Amino acid sequence: MASSSLGSLGLWLELRRKRGGRLHNLRLPPGDGPLLILRATPEARIAAGQVLEVLTHAVPALRVLTLGDGGMPDVSDDPTAAPQLLAEAQAQTILLLGDELPVALIHAAQEAGTPVILGQSMIREKRAWGLDRTVQARLLAVPDVICVTDAASREAALGLGIAADRVRMTGPVTEIREPLPGFEAERAILAKMMRGRHVWLATAVPSAEEEAVFQAHLAALRHSHRALLIINPADPAQANDMADRFEAGGLVVARRSADEEPTDEVQVQFADDPQELGLWYRLAPLCFMGGTLSGDDDAARHPFEPAALGAAIIHGPNSARHQTEWQQLSGASASRQVRDADELANAVTQLSQPQQVATLAANAWAVSTGGAGVALDIARPVAERLKRVPA
């Protein structure tokens, strides 16, 4: 009882500190089909598009009112406009996509008895016993269904007292990207040459990370003397100079631009053509994503490129360029993050056996290719509630 009272007090305080204003000239989508109110965070825009595509096929007469789009202001945190919106729109369902919990809209939905579905949600329980935690629990108690992106989010929701049958671990809705082309005939030839070797790829490597990659490969060679590094420099114009420095450091180098192949004595294969990355992703079971260690990420590649082609991924702490995708991979235990050059060397050495990278690679593949299925899982409970009201 004390916890419930504290949650009510926290919610009241949260609403009281927000400014409100009435909506004027509310324009609803035309038609007489069921109305869905959609609110998506910027990070969930991909999810919104895919889920809506499913819903428009499942509910042909569907009308959608998207907050913050098409002249409709986002009133989800407005304690005056949010209940006014629900009263005038008479929406059948509210779909919230993303990590935010808009206090006013959720509270208004509870008061109006409007079903709420929460999707694409990454929940992290606040450890302090205070108003933040109790308000979070109070808000999460409202949605009929909570679709979370990862196991940690499910555990956090359960830890906040949410019933297990209301929490569904769907995974994240991800951008659907076509795999890079792979030149199959050449892949087969190179794969035969590389058979039995510990092969790893460092892609889009800037000069700031050159030494870290060099030292990581020395560590890999100490662990497995036939280890092979395939390196793709961030700036193709710097490839020859970088190759010269690797040779000066005592490594045997082959240059792709000179038609040199990774024969058995070669320790480093330089691959400076970004158009061939699909080939190297298919050949290397382990990939370090350059630019993420130093933050010099102008040429950083999308993490779903190697993920979609079955490579396990190592990355540094600088993930701003593809922040949402890195969060999705991390939440699914689909990548290995390192903090510095020493941790990069350790990771490359530890992930030297096929069975050691299999789980990372499988999880990464599932995240990068599972967008359509996850969108369907989120759309299903929404469609069920929309169809309860005849058009």
Secondary structure, DSSP 8 states (H G I E B T S, - for coil): -HHHHHHHHHHHHHHHTS------S----SSSS-EEEEEE-GGGHHHHHHHHHHHHHHSTT-EEEETTBTTB---TT-TTHHHHHHHHH--SEEEEESS---HHHHHHHHHHT--EEEEEE------S-SHHHHHHHHHHTS-SEEEESSHHHHHHHHHTT--GGGEEE--------------HHHHHHHHHHHTTS-EEEEEEE-GGGHHHHHHHHHHHHHH-TT-EEEEEESSGGGHHHHHHHHHHTT--EEEGGGT----TT--EEE---GGGHHHHHHH-SEEEETTTTTS--TT---THHHHHTT-EEEE-S--GGGHHHHHHHHHTT--EE-SSHHHHHHHHHHS-SHHHHHHHHHHHHHHHH-HHHHHHHHHHHHHHHHTTS--
